[in-house]
């Protein structure tokens, strides 16, 4: 159904004659008649009927003319919204891990409500693998994902991953389980393998919804010469801290996190453990103004807030997606 034909029908309903429509549109009566006939074939219904020397709309024609007003208004609005330079408007669906949503996306949503009120953001909290699955089935427009430098995610050529920020992670241990001498030695710059070796006999806590941090733990434990006893699983960082405080084990936690009194963070160096966050979208979707704006704001916020946490030598490789969630 061509919108041009609907416009002719609306004009016929308004003006009452094909001759008047032809005058307004700068065309011929024959052309107007052909447009109405083509529209009638599209709809499978008679739209006009003879009325003396003129024609008038049938009940079906009047009803279609009513619909046409709404349809043409929607088309005009869509053209306005998508025009270059137009104020971005629409609903952006974002699926991502909790830390990215809480620390980066929610402030962006707050800013958008003031600066770009015609953009609405729908949020779903998901681990990277879940978010990427939603992206593949067009269940979301943007996926906020991450991986670790020691457990890089496989590249996916069907999506584009934009690096956002890098955050260093350390080993969270029970404060009462670390003797002052051992803590001093660990804080003094022991290698990651040496730090891990001190806790070879402890239980280990890993993420409950993916495997990337467990891969990191097992890799580093192997470098330290032992196989970790992985027992507990938790998705929430607060819950991981609670488990550590209760003496249930040790686990990876981000550096700079506000720790409870019962948790001590031991620095991991040589090698470092770095979480790398990404905004992932289908390549063509990034040209959509609302999504482009949200992505740009996330990049800006990551640049402003992440520099202090960015390691000295970040891994520049931009993987596509990951399987772990803080």
C-alpha positions, -999 to +999 in steps of 0.1 A: +000+000+000+016+033-011+012+063+012+008+085-019-024+067-027-037+071+008-030+108+006-051+110-026-079+093-007-077+116+022-078+146-002-109+131-020-127+127+014-119+163+023-126+180-011-154+158-024-143+156-061-115+142-082-113+175-101-106+194-069-080+168-058-063+171-092-062+209-089-047+208-053-021+181-062-011+196-096-020+165-115-049+153-137-083+139-129-073+107-147-042+103-125-064+108-094-088+081-107-060+057-114-046+062-079-079+055-062-085+024-085-050+010-076-057+016-039-091-002-042-072-032-058-047-032-029-075-032-003-098-056-022-128-033-017-147-006-037-137+028-023-158+051-045-193+049-062-211+071-087-230+100-073-247+120-100-220+135-123-195+130-095-183+102-072-185+097-035-167+074-010-183+041-002-185+031+035-153+012+030-137+042+014-147+065+043-134+040+068-101+037+050-098+074+048-101+076+086-073+050+089-053+069+063-052+100+084-036+081+113-013+062+090+000+093+072+005+111+106+026+081+118+046+081+086+053+118+090+063+114+126+087+086+116+103+107+089+107+136+114+122+113+140+147+098+116+156+129+097+193+140+101+197+164+129+163+155+145+160+151+183+167+114+190+135+097+200+126+060+207+131+032+231+165+017+236+167-018+250+198-026+271+208-059+286+239-060+308+257-070+339+248-054+373+280-034+378+277-017+344+240-010+349+244+004+384+276+024+379+274+035+343+240+030+327+217+044+354+236+078+355+232+079+317+195+073+321+192+101+346+210+125+323+188+115+293+157+122+313+168+159+314+186+164+281+168+140+258+133+132+273+121+115+241+145+086+246+134+058+269+158+031+281+145-004+290+169-023+312+174-060+317+200-074+341+218-103+324+252-119+324+272-115+291+263-148+276+226-141+283+228-106+270+246-117+238+219-143+232+192-116+235+212-095+210+213-124+185+175-129+186+168-091+185+156-091+221+178-062+230+195-033+211+227-031+233+245-057+254+269-046+281+294-074+285+328-081+299+356-107+300+390-110+317+424-106+302+432-141+315+399-155+301+393-137+268+360-143+251+358-156+216+354-131+188+320-128+171+322-113+136+284-107+136+285-080+162+306-049+170+322-046+205+332-012+217+356-012+247+343+009+276+366+005+306+391-018+323+390-026+361+416-044+381+406-073+403+423-087+435+418-116+458+393-112+486+401-132+517+388-134+553+405-108+574+409-132+603+425-158+581+455-136+572+482-133+598+497-098+600+530-111+587+515-128+557+493-098+550+523-075+551+542-098+527+512-100+504+507-063+504+544-058+497+541-070+461+542-108+460+534-123+426+499-135+419+511-171+421+526-165+455+494-149+468+473-177+454+497-203+469+490-190+504+453-200+500+458-233+483+440-251+512+410-228+512+377-233+494+371-210+464+340-189+455+332-184+418+303-169+398+271-188+397+259-179+362+291-182+340+326-196+340+350-168+332+362-160+367+365-197+375+387-200+344+409-172+358+410-188+393+420-222+379+446-207+355+463-188+383+461-217+407+478-238+381+506-213+380+508-216+417+510-254+415+477-265+429+441-273+418+416-250+436+388-265+456+359-246+440+328-251+462+306-220+465+290-200+437+274-165+439+265-139+413+262-109+437+295-093+448+278-084+481+270-121+486+306-131+478+318-107+505+293-122+529+306-157+522+342-146+526+333-129+559+316-161+571+348-180+563+334-201+535+362-194+511+381-168+491+373-153+457+380-125+432+367-090+439+372-057+421+399-034+434+385-003+450+352-019+460+339-009+495+347-040+515+331-052+547+352-053+579+356-090+575+371-089+540+407-080+530+418-075+494+452-088+485+467-073+453+473-096+424+504-087+403+524-105+377+500-113+361+473-087+368+437-097+367+417-072+346+380-071+338+373-055+304+338-041+298+322-036+264+292-022+247+281-047+220+256-041+192+248-052+157+269-031+133+240-015+115+221-006+147+248+017+159+237+042+132+203+046+149+205+080+167+190+070+201+214+039+204+243+060+191+236+086+218+233+061+246+266+044+235+284+078+232+272+087+267+285+054+281+318+060+264+320+094+279+312+083+314+337+054+312+364+079+301+355+103+330+350+077+357+373+049+346+407+065+341+417+062+378+409+025+377+424+018+343+456-003+346+489+009+333+491-017+305+456-027+294+452-054+269+440-036+238+423-066+222+385-059+218+368-093+222+331-097+214+311-108+244+320-128+275+308-152+301+311-137+336+293-113+358+302-093+389 
